[in-house]
């Protein structure tokens, strides 16, 4: 895996993408796609981007499909005094994400401060 990452960065620095965008722009683009975990929309967009980049280098590409168990975080939110804040499951947690019943939870909240160590 390490060799693949090194090869990717070497090729990136000399390939067609480097002339127009550079490694930083590539990382920023991939980071903007949301979760790139298998099964999430960002993983498909990232794979397409990398595939197009490899093809631009003149390399042949091939896709294979296989089944894999992936935890799907369908999202959640915390509603507090008229505001809504997105919540995300804690990773890694195996193939089971943290769950909340479909009707949600209602409970008291405890303010822990601003998270300042000082």
N, CA and C of each residue as an Amber inpcrd file, in Angstrom:
protein
   354
   0.8230000  -1.1900000   0.0000000   0.0000000   0.0000000   0.0000000
   0.8660000   1.2520000   0.0000000   1.9350000   1.2320000   0.8020000
   2.8330000   2.3850000   0.8540000   3.4400000   2.6490000  -0.5190000
   3.8300000   1.5670000  -1.2150000   4.4170000   1.7260000  -2.5500000
   3.4140000   2.3510000  -3.5140000   2.1480000   1.9700000  -3.3950000
   1.1140000   2.5300000  -4.2650000   0.9470000   4.0230000  -4.0110000
   0.9530000   4.4210000  -2.7560000   0.8160000   5.8410000  -2.4200000
   2.0110000   6.6280000  -2.9360000   3.2160000   6.0870000  -2.7620000
   4.4190000   6.7680000  -3.2590000   4.3630000   6.8900000  -4.7750000
   3.9790000   5.8090000  -5.4510000   3.8760000   5.8460000  -6.9130000
   2.8410000   6.8790000  -7.3530000   1.7420000   6.9610000  -6.6260000
   0.6980000   7.9380000  -6.9380000   1.2570000   9.3560000  -6.8670000
   1.9860000   9.6910000  -5.7920000   2.5200000  11.0420000  -5.6260000
   3.6220000  11.3570000  -6.6340000   4.4540000  10.3650000  -6.9630000
   5.4910000  10.5980000  -7.9780000   4.8360000  10.8720000  -9.3210000
   3.8730000  10.0340000  -9.6910000   3.1800000  10.2350000 -10.9670000
   2.4200000  11.5510000 -10.9730000   1.8500000  11.9040000  -9.8560000
   1.1080000  13.1600000  -9.7570000   2.0140000  14.3550000 -10.0100000
   3.2390000  14.2810000  -9.5350000   4.1460000  15.4190000  -9.6870000
   4.6580000  15.5720000 -11.1160000   4.5730000  14.5150000 -11.9310000
   5.0710000  14.6220000 -13.3090000   3.9720000  14.4510000 -14.3500000
   2.7750000  14.0820000 -13.9230000   1.6960000  13.8030000 -14.8700000
   0.9770000  15.0470000 -15.3370000  -0.0330000  14.8680000 -16.1950000
  -0.7790000  15.9940000 -16.7500000  -1.5110000  16.8090000 -15.6920000
  -1.9130000  16.1790000 -14.5970000  -2.6170000  16.9110000 -13.5490000
  -1.6900000  17.9210000 -12.8920000  -0.4110000  17.5600000 -12.7230000
   0.5410000  18.4340000 -12.0280000   0.6780000  19.7800000 -12.7100000
   0.6910000  19.7730000 -14.0280000   0.8870000  21.0230000 -14.7620000
  -0.2730000  21.9880000 -14.5560000  -1.4780000  21.4490000 -14.4050000
  -2.6360000  22.3370000 -14.3130000  -3.1200000  22.5760000 -12.8860000
  -2.8930000  21.6280000 -11.9880000  -3.4690000  21.7770000 -10.6570000
  -2.4650000  21.6130000  -9.5290000  -1.5820000  20.6720000  -9.6340000
  -0.6290000  20.4010000  -8.5670000  -1.2200000  19.5160000  -7.4850000
  -0.3430000  18.8900000  -6.7050000  -0.7910000  17.9550000  -5.6700000
  -1.7430000  18.5660000  -4.6470000  -1.5070000  19.8130000  -4.2540000
  -2.3760000  20.4240000  -3.2430000  -3.8100000  20.5370000  -3.7460000
  -3.9830000  20.9570000  -4.9950000  -5.3270000  21.0850000  -5.5600000
  -6.0160000  19.7260000  -5.6420000  -5.2350000  18.6880000  -5.9360000
  -5.8100000  17.3420000  -6.0040000  -6.3060000  16.9190000  -4.6250000
  -5.4800000  17.1320000  -3.6050000  -5.8770000  16.7760000  -2.2430000
  -7.1000000  17.5840000  -1.8140000  -7.1170000  18.8650000  -2.1310000
  -8.2690000  19.6990000  -1.7760000  -9.5350000  19.2030000  -2.4700000
  -9.3960000  18.8130000  -3.7460000 -10.5630000  18.3070000  -4.4760000
 -11.0720000  17.0120000  -3.8420000 -10.1680000  16.0640000  -3.6080000
 -10.5840000  14.7940000  -3.0230000 -11.1870000  15.0030000  -1.6310000
 -10.6430000  15.9360000  -0.8790000 -11.1570000  16.2200000   0.4650000
 -12.5410000  16.8540000   0.4260000 -12.8820000  17.4780000  -0.6820000
 -14.1750000  18.1650000  -0.7890000 -15.3190000  17.2200000  -1.1510000
 -15.0190000  15.9640000  -1.4050000 -16.0310000  15.0290000  -1.8970000
 -16.8760000  14.4000000  -0.7970000 -16.6470000  14.7610000   0.4370000
 -17.3650000  14.1210000   1.5350000 -16.7200000  12.7890000   1.8590000
 -17.4440000  11.9400000   2.5470000 -16.8940000  10.6430000   2.9390000
 -16.5220000   9.8390000   1.7010000 -15.3130000   9.2970000   1.7120000
 -14.8670000   8.4580000   0.6110000 -14.8490000   6.9880000   1.0140000
 -15.5510000   6.6680000   2.0940000 -15.6870000   5.2820000   2.5240000
 -16.5050000   4.5410000   1.4710000 -16.1460000   3.2880000   1.2030000
 -16.8670000   2.4810000   0.2150000 -18.3620000   2.5240000   0.4860000
 -19.1340000   2.7530000  -0.5660000 -20.5830000   2.7960000  -0.4470000
 -21.1620000   4.1970000  -0.3550000 -20.3340000   5.1700000  -0.0540000
 -20.8010000   6.5540000   0.0330000 -20.5960000   7.2420000  -1.3180000
 -21.4100000   8.2340000  -1.6690000 -21.2700000   8.9170000  -2.9620000
 -19.8670000   9.4840000  -3.2030000 -19.2010000   9.9480000  -2.1660000
 -17.8580000  10.5020000  -2.3280000 -16.8490000   9.4760000  -2.8100000
 -17.0620000   8.2040000  -2.4610000 -16.1260000   7.1680000  -2.9090000
 -16.2260000   6.9720000  -4.4170000 -17.4370000   7.0680000  -4.9460000
 -17.6370000   6.9250000  -6.3960000 -16.9910000   8.1010000  -7.1240000
 -17.2250000   9.3160000  -6.6260000 -16.6430000  10.5030000  -7.2690000
 -15.1150000  10.4830000  -7.1890000 -14.5680000  10.0320000  -6.0660000
 -13.1110000   9.9560000  -5.9270000 -12.5360000   8.9170000  -6.8850000
 -13.1990000   7.7770000  -7.0010000 -12.7290000   6.7320000  -7.9120000
 -12.7560000   7.2210000  -9.3560000 -13.8130000   7.9290000  -9.7320000
 -13.9030000   8.4720000 -11.0940000 -12.7830000   9.4760000 -11.3510000
 -12.5120000  10.3190000 -10.3750000 -11.4590000  11.3330000 -10.5110000
 -10.0950000  10.6690000 -10.6980000  -9.7890000   9.6800000  -9.8580000
  -8.4960000   8.9930000  -9.9530000  -8.4110000   8.2090000 -11.2580000
  -9.5090000   7.5770000 -11.6600000  -9.5110000   6.8180000 -12.9120000
  -9.2460000   7.7360000 -14.1100000  -9.9090000   8.8840000 -14.1440000
  -9.6840000   9.8390000 -15.2370000  -8.2420000  10.3290000 -15.2450000
  -7.6980000  10.5540000 -14.0660000  -6.3130000  11.0160000 -13.9550000
  -5.3470000   9.9570000 -14.4820000  -5.5690000   8.6790000 -14.1120000
  -4.7090000   7.5940000 -14.5910000  -4.8270000   7.4340000 -16.1040000
  -6.0450000   7.5610000 -16.6280000  -6.2400000   7.4620000 -18.0730000
  -5.5470000   8.6110000 -18.7960000  -5.5300000   9.7960000 -18.1830000
  -4.8300000  10.9390000 -18.7810000  -3.3280000  10.6900000 -18.8490000
  -2.8220000   9.8220000 -17.9650000  -1.4030000   9.4440000 -18.0120000
  -1.1450000   8.3790000 -19.0770000  -2.2190000   7.9090000 -19.7210000
  -2.0790000   6.8830000 -20.7430000  -2.1460000   5.4720000 -20.1870000
  -2.5740000   5.3260000 -18.9440000  -2.6480000   4.0050000 -18.3250000
  -4.0240000   3.3890000 -18.5430000  -4.0450000   2.0800000 -18.7200000
  -5.3130000   1.3580000 -18.8380000  -5.8700000   1.1500000 -17.4300000
  -7.1580000   1.3090000 -17.2830000  -7.7920000   1.1040000 -15.9800000
  -8.8470000   0.0180000 -16.0910000  -9.1710000  -0.5710000 -14.9640000
 -10.1950000  -1.6070000 -14.9040000 -10.9000000  -1.4960000 -13.5640000
 -12.1910000  -1.6950000 -13.5720000 -12.9590000  -1.6830000 -12.3260000
 -13.4470000  -3.0920000 -12.0210000 -13.4100000  -3.4370000 -10.7550000
 -13.9580000  -4.7060000 -10.2870000 -14.9950000  -4.4030000  -9.2170000
 -16.0190000  -5.2140000  -9.1500000 -17.0500000  -5.0570000  -8.1220000
 -16.9810000  -6.2230000  -7.1520000 -17.2430000  -5.9440000  -5.8950000
 -17.3000000  -6.9910000  -4.8850000 -18.1620000  -6.5000000  -3.7320000
 -18.7190000  -7.4480000  -3.0080000 -19.5750000  -7.1090000  -1.8690000
 -18.7120000  -6.8510000  -0.6420000 -19.0920000  -5.8500000   0.1230000
 -18.3760000  -5.5310000   1.3550000 -19.3790000  -4.9480000   2.3550000
 -19.2080000  -5.3040000   3.6120000 -20.0720000  -4.7660000   4.6600000
 -19.5190000  -3.4090000   5.0690000 -20.3550000  -2.3870000   4.9530000
 -19.9350000  -1.0210000   5.2660000 -20.9850000  -0.3730000   6.1650000
 -20.5620000   0.2250000   7.2700000 -21.5380000   0.9440000   8.0890000
 -21.9950000   2.2050000   7.3660000 -23.2920000   2.4120000   7.2980000
 -23.8340000   3.5940000   6.6290000 -24.3750000   4.5590000   7.6760000
 -23.8170000   5.7410000   7.7150000 -24.2820000   6.7900000   8.6190000
 -25.2750000   7.6400000   7.8410000 -26.5400000   7.5080000   8.1430000
 -27.5730000   8.2520000   7.4290000 -27.7640000   9.6560000   8.0100000
 -26.9290000   9.9890000   8.9710000 -26.9600000  11.3350000   9.5290000
 -27.9120000  11.4600000  10.7030000 -27.7150000  12.4940000  11.4230000
 -28.5660000  12.8100000  12.5600000 -28.4360000  14.2990000  12.8290000
 -29.1810000  14.7880000  13.7910000 -29.0620000  16.2070000  14.1180000
 -29.4480000  16.4270000  15.5680000 -28.8900000  17.4460000  16.1370000
 -29.2130000  17.8830000  17.4840000 -29.9660000  19.1940000  17.3570000
 -31.1550000  19.2140000  17.8900000 -31.9480000  20.4470000  17.8650000
 -31.9060000  21.0470000  19.2570000 -31.5000000  22.3110000  19.3140000
 -31.3090000  22.9740000  20.5960000 -31.6930000  24.4320000  20.4610000
 -32.6830000  24.8430000  21.2040000 -33.1250000  26.2310000  21.2250000
 -33.2980000  26.8190000  19.8200000 -33.9830000  26.0690000  18.9660000
 -34.2730000  26.5510000  17.6260000 -33.1670000  26.3460000  16.6060000
 -32.0190000  25.8360000  17.0190000 -30.9200000  25.5690000  16.0820000
 -30.8330000  24.0710000  15.8220000 -30.3340000  23.7210000  14.6520000
 -30.1460000  22.3250000  14.2800000 -28.6880000  22.1320000  13.8740000
 -28.0270000  21.1770000  14.5180000 -26.6120000  20.9140000  14.2640000
 -26.4740000  19.4750000  13.7850000 -25.7290000  19.2290000  12.6790000
 -25.5740000  17.8490000  12.2150000 -24.7500000  17.0140000  13.1960000
 -25.1090000  15.7420000  13.3310000 -24.3740000  14.7860000  14.1530000
 -23.8730000  13.6560000  13.2630000 -22.7340000  13.1100000  13.6070000
 -22.1390000  12.0200000  12.8350000 -21.7880000  10.8730000  13.7720000
 -21.9180000   9.6530000  13.2910000 -21.5820000   8.4790000  14.0900000
 -20.0820000   8.4640000  14.3760000 -19.7300000   7.8830000  15.5090000
 -18.3200000   7.7590000  15.8740000 -17.7200000   6.5940000  15.0940000
 -16.5610000   6.8220000  14.4730000 -15.8630000   5.7760000  13.7250000
 -14.5510000   5.5040000  14.4030000 -13.9160000   4.3720000  14.2950000
 -14.4990000   3.1430000  13.7420000 -15.3570000   2.4620000  14.7970000
 -16.3380000   1.7750000  14.3310000 -17.2340000   1.0510000  15.2250000
 -17.6480000  -0.2500000  14.5440000 -16.6950000  -0.8760000  13.8630000
 -17.0030000  -2.1010000  13.1420000 -18.0120000  -1.8220000  12.0470000
 -18.8560000  -2.7960000  11.7800000 -19.8550000  -2.6360000  10.7250000
 -21.1510000  -2.0480000  11.2600000 -21.2080000  -1.7590000  12.5450000
 -22.4170000  -1.2140000  13.1560000 -22.1670000   0.2170000  13.6130000
 -22.8740000   1.1460000  13.0200000 -22.7370000   2.5350000  13.4590000
 -23.5280000   2.7460000  14.7440000 -23.2260000   3.8210000  15.4140000
 -24.0130000   4.2000000  16.5820000 -25.4390000   4.4510000  16.1110000
 -26.4120000   3.9870000  16.8560000 -27.7900000   4.0820000  16.3690000
 -28.6750000   4.9100000  17.2930000 -29.6800000   5.4770000  16.6930000
 -30.7380000   6.2140000  17.3770000 -32.0340000   5.7490000  16.7280000
 -33.0790000   5.5170000  17.5070000 -34.3330000   5.0780000  16.8950000
 -34.8640000   6.1120000  15.9000000 -35.6220000   5.6710000  14.8930000
 -36.1340000   6.5920000  13.8710000 -36.8940000   7.7860000  14.4440000
 -37.5730000   7.5840000  15.5690000 -38.3300000   8.7000000  16.1530000
 -37.4360000   9.6600000  16.9270000 -36.1490000   9.3270000  17.0500000
 -35.2020000  10.2040000  17.7270000 -35.1810000   9.9810000  19.2280000
 -34.4310000  10.8040000  19.9270000 -34.3270000  10.7570000  21.3850000
 -34.6330000  12.1350000  21.9480000 -35.2040000  12.1500000  23.1270000
 -35.4500000  13.4120000  23.8190000 -34.8510000  13.2360000  25.2040000
 -33.9400000  14.1490000  25.5740000 -33.2610000  14.0270000  26.8620000
 -32.7410000  15.3810000  27.3020000 -32.3710000  15.4580000  28.5610000
 -31.7510000  16.6750000  29.0820000 -30.3080000  16.7320000  28.6040000
 -29.7950000  17.9360000  28.4470000 -28.4020000  18.1220000  28.0380000
 -27.6270000  18.7540000  29.1870000 -26.3580000  18.4100000  29.2780000
 -25.4770000  18.9880000  30.2900000 -24.4090000  19.7830000  29.5640000
 -24.2830000  21.0670000  29.8850000 -23.2790000  21.9210000  29.2530000
 -21.9220000  21.6170000  29.8640000 -20.9640000  21.2530000  29.0120000
 -19.6210000  20.9150000  29.4730000 -18.6290000  22.0360000  29.2900000
 -19.0900000  23.2070000  28.9570000 -18.1760000  24.3310000  28.7430000
 -17.7790000  24.4470000  27.2910000 -16.8050000  25.2910000  27.0430000
 -16.3630000  25.5560000  25.6730000 -15.2510000  24.6320000  25.2050000
 -14.8500000  23.6730000  26.0210000 -13.7730000  22.7820000  25.6280000
 -12.4080000  23.4180000  25.7560000 -12.2940000  24.4400000  26.5710000
 -11.0270000  25.1490000  26.7650000 -10.3020000  24.5640000  27.9700000
  -9.0270000  24.2120000  27.7890000  -8.2340000  23.6400000  28.8740000
  -7.7880000  24.7050000  29.8690000  -7.8700000  25.9790000  29.4760000
  -7.3530000  27.0490000  30.3210000  -8.3090000  27.4250000  31.3450000
